[in-house]
Amino acid sequence: MTSPQPPTTAEELRGAGLRVTAARVALLQTVREGDHLGVEAIAAGVRDRVGHISLQAVYEALHALASAGLVRRLEPPGSPALYEGRVGDNHHHLVCRSCGAVVDVDCAVGHAPCLTASDDRGFSIDEAEVIYWGLCPDCSSTAPSSASSAL
């Protein structure tokens, strides 16, 4: 018995109620093959696959894909929006304060939403977004020690 084939990108778009276009297919593939990409990098990847596409069209397609749950928009404070293809698992992120590198980290503990609010104020919480801030290994090795920088 053969295992079922995963859906094609076009089938995923249709399944999410979105019109299938070459640009949307290329955009979704670019995001999934990338690593926390900004809009400019995504636009460049789409252009490499299908030719010209305007930044406005990229923004509109990203909005539609994020609304449909096919991509995730990440907005670290003070940084432009980033997009990733890892969706549906409520994972979190590590962000380097120095170079801006973003890395996935699995859920803190337990089942989604991973964290329990001390007071949910009547909300039915289904997701927790956590960003851990610090220095990546490369920046940690070149940064002055915190003791000397505090002086």
WOZISUL-V997079 format. One record per run of one state. SS is the DSSP state (h for helix, s for strand, l for the rest). FROM is the first residue (numbers start at 0). TO is the last residue. If there is no record, write none. Layout:
BEGIN
ss->SS from->FROM to->TO
ss->SS from->FROM to->TO
END
This chain:
BEGIN
ss->l from->0 to->7
ss->h from->8 to->14
ss->l from->15 to->20
ss->h from->21 to->32
ss->l from->33 to->35
ss->s from->36 to->36
ss->l from->37 to->37
ss->h from->38 to->49
ss->l from->50 to->53
ss->h from->54 to->66
ss->l from->67 to->70
ss->s from->71 to->73
ss->l from->74 to->80
ss->s from->81 to->83
ss->l from->84 to->90
ss->s from->91 to->95
ss->l from->96 to->100
ss->s from->101 to->104
ss->l from->105 to->129
ss->s from->130 to->133
ss->l from->134 to->135
ss->h from->136 to->141
ss->l from->142 to->144
ss->h from->145 to->148
ss->l from->149 to->150
END
